[in-house]
Amino acid sequence: MQHTLSNNALLKSTIIALVIAGLVLISFILPAEYNIDPTGIGAKLGLTALANPGGTASISIKKSDELNTANQQETDIIEVIVPAGRGVEYKFAMAQFKKMEYQWQTDGTALFFDLHGEPEGDTTGYYESYAIATLTEMKGSFTTPFAGVHGWYWKNTSDKPVVVKLTVGGEYSIVGLKK
C-alpha cells in the first residue's frame, strides 16, 4: 500500500524546508562565503574567517628611490595584508632576462613564502621556484629565466593578519594580487 500526502501536508513540508534553508543560509553560508553575519553565529563558529573579504590583501603602492640609490632607479613600495590562516600571491609581469631588486619585511611574524615565476602562455600549471622559506624579511635580486609573471606567495599560519612591506625596483609591470 502506497502512502500519499495531502496537499496541505506537502505545503507544510515545503514551508518547513524553506525556513530551514533560510536559517542555514543566514547562519552559515553568508558568514562563510561573504562575511555577512546578521546572527553573530558565524563569528562564534569562526566562519567569517573563511570569507577572506576582498582577499584582504589591502594594497598601497608608493613610488620611491630608496632601494637602489646607486642607479637612481625608481622603486615601488607595496603593502600587502596577508589574512590570518590564509595565503596570497602578489605578481609582476616581466620579460625574459629582466632583473628585479626587492626587499620585504613583515610586522614581526614569520611567513612561509615561495618566490616563483610562471611562464607566459603556459596552461599546464608549471612554475619555477627561486626561493622557498619561512622568514620575517628578505632582501635580494633575481633575473627572470623566462617571460611571464613572477612574484611571491605568502602564507600566514598565525591567527592575526600580517602586513608585508614589499619594496621593488627593476623592469616590470605590476599585476598585483593573483586571484
C-alpha positions in Angstrom: 0.0 0.0 0.0 1.4 3.4 -1.0 1.1 6.3 1.4 0.5 9.7 -0.2 0.5 13.1 1.4 -2.3 15.6 1.1 -1.8 19.0 -0.5 -1.8 20.6 3.0 0.9 18.2 4.2 3.1 18.9 1.1 2.7 22.7 1.5 3.6 22.4 5.2 6.7 20.3 4.4 7.8 22.8 1.7 7.4 25.8 4.0 9.4 24.0 6.8 12.2 23.1 4.2 12.3 26.7 3.0 12.6 28.0 6.6 15.4 25.6 7.4 17.2 26.5 4.1 16.9 30.2 5.0 18.3 29.6 8.5 21.2 27.7 7.1 21.8 30.5 4.5 21.8 33.3 7.2 23.7 31.4 9.9 26.3 29.5 7.9 26.6 30.3 4.2 26.5 34.1 4.3 29.2 34.3 7.1 31.5 31.7 5.5 31.2 32.9 1.9 30.6 36.7 2.1 31.5 37.7 5.7 27.8 38.7 6.2 26.8 37.6 9.7 23.4 39.1 10.8 23.0 36.5 13.7 26.6 36.5 15.1 26.7 32.7 14.9 29.2 32.8 12.0 31.7 34.7 14.1 31.3 32.4 17.1 31.9 29.4 14.9 34.8 31.0 13.1 33.0 31.0 9.8 33.6 34.7 9.0 37.4 34.0 8.8 36.7 31.8 5.8 35.2 34.6 3.9 38.5 36.3 3.3 36.8 39.6 2.3 38.3 41.0 -0.8 41.3 38.8 -0.4 42.0 41.1 2.5 45.2 41.9 0.8 45.0 45.6 1.0 47.5 47.1 -1.3 49.0 50.6 -1.2 51.7 51.5 -3.8 54.1 54.4 -3.5 56.9 55.5 -5.8 60.3 55.9 -4.2 64.0 55.8 -5.0 65.2 54.3 -1.7 66.0 50.7 -2.8 68.7 51.4 -5.4 70.2 54.9 -5.0 73.4 54.0 -6.9 71.4 53.6 -10.2 68.8 56.2 -9.3 66.2 53.5 -10.1 62.6 54.2 -9.3 61.0 51.7 -6.9 57.6 50.8 -5.8 56.7 50.3 -2.1 53.7 48.0 -1.8 51.9 46.9 1.4 50.0 43.6 1.3 48.0 42.3 4.2 48.0 38.5 4.4 44.9 37.4 6.3 45.1 35.0 9.3 45.3 31.4 8.2 45.4 32.4 4.5 47.8 32.8 1.7 48.1 35.5 -1.1 50.1 35.8 -4.2 51.5 39.2 -5.5 52.8 39.2 -9.1 54.7 41.2 -11.6 54.8 40.7 -15.4 58.4 40.6 -16.6 60.2 39.9 -19.9 62.9 37.3 -20.2 66.3 38.1 -18.6 65.0 41.2 -16.8 66.2 42.0 -13.2 64.3 42.9 -10.1 65.7 44.0 -6.8 63.5 43.5 -3.8 63.2 43.8 -0.1 60.3 42.7 2.0 59.6 42.5 5.7 56.6 41.7 7.9 55.5 43.3 11.1 57.5 40.6 13.0 55.5 37.5 12.2 57.3 34.9 10.1 55.5 33.9 6.9 56.1 30.9 4.7 56.9 32.2 1.2 57.6 30.9 -2.3 59.3 33.4 -4.7 58.5 31.9 -8.1 57.7 32.5 -11.8 55.1 31.2 -14.2 55.9 31.1 -17.9 53.9 33.3 -20.2 51.2 31.3 -22.1 51.7 28.1 -20.1 48.5 26.3 -19.4 49.9 23.2 -17.5 50.3 25.0 -14.2 54.1 24.8 -14.3 56.0 27.3 -12.1 59.7 27.6 -11.1 60.6 28.5 -7.5 63.5 30.8 -6.9 63.4 30.8 -3.1 61.2 28.9 -0.5 61.5 29.6 3.2 59.7 30.8 6.3 61.1 34.3 7.3 60.1 37.7 8.6 62.2 39.5 5.9 64.3 39.1 2.8 66.4 41.2 0.5 67.9 40.3 -2.8 67.5 40.3 -6.6 66.7 37.9 -9.4 66.9 37.8 -13.1 63.9 36.2 -14.9 64.8 33.0 -16.8 61.6 33.3 -18.9 58.9 35.9 -19.8 55.8 35.6 -17.6 54.5 36.5 -14.2 56.9 36.4 -11.2 56.3 37.2 -7.6 55.6 35.9 -4.1 53.2 33.6 -2.4 53.0 34.3 1.3 51.2 32.0 3.7 50.2 33.2 7.2 49.7 30.4 9.7 49.1 32.7 12.6 45.7 33.8 13.9 46.2 37.5 13.1 46.6 39.3 9.8 50.2 40.2 8.8 51.4 43.3 6.9 54.1 42.7 4.4 56.0 45.8 3.1 57.5 45.0 -0.3 59.9 47.4 -2.0 60.8 46.5 -5.6 62.8 48.1 -8.4 63.6 46.9 -11.9 61.9 46.3 -15.3 58.4 45.0 -14.6 54.8 46.0 -14.7 52.6 45.3 -11.6 50.0 42.6 -12.0 49.1 42.7 -8.3 47.1 40.1 -6.4 46.6 36.9 -8.2 43.0 35.7 -8.0 
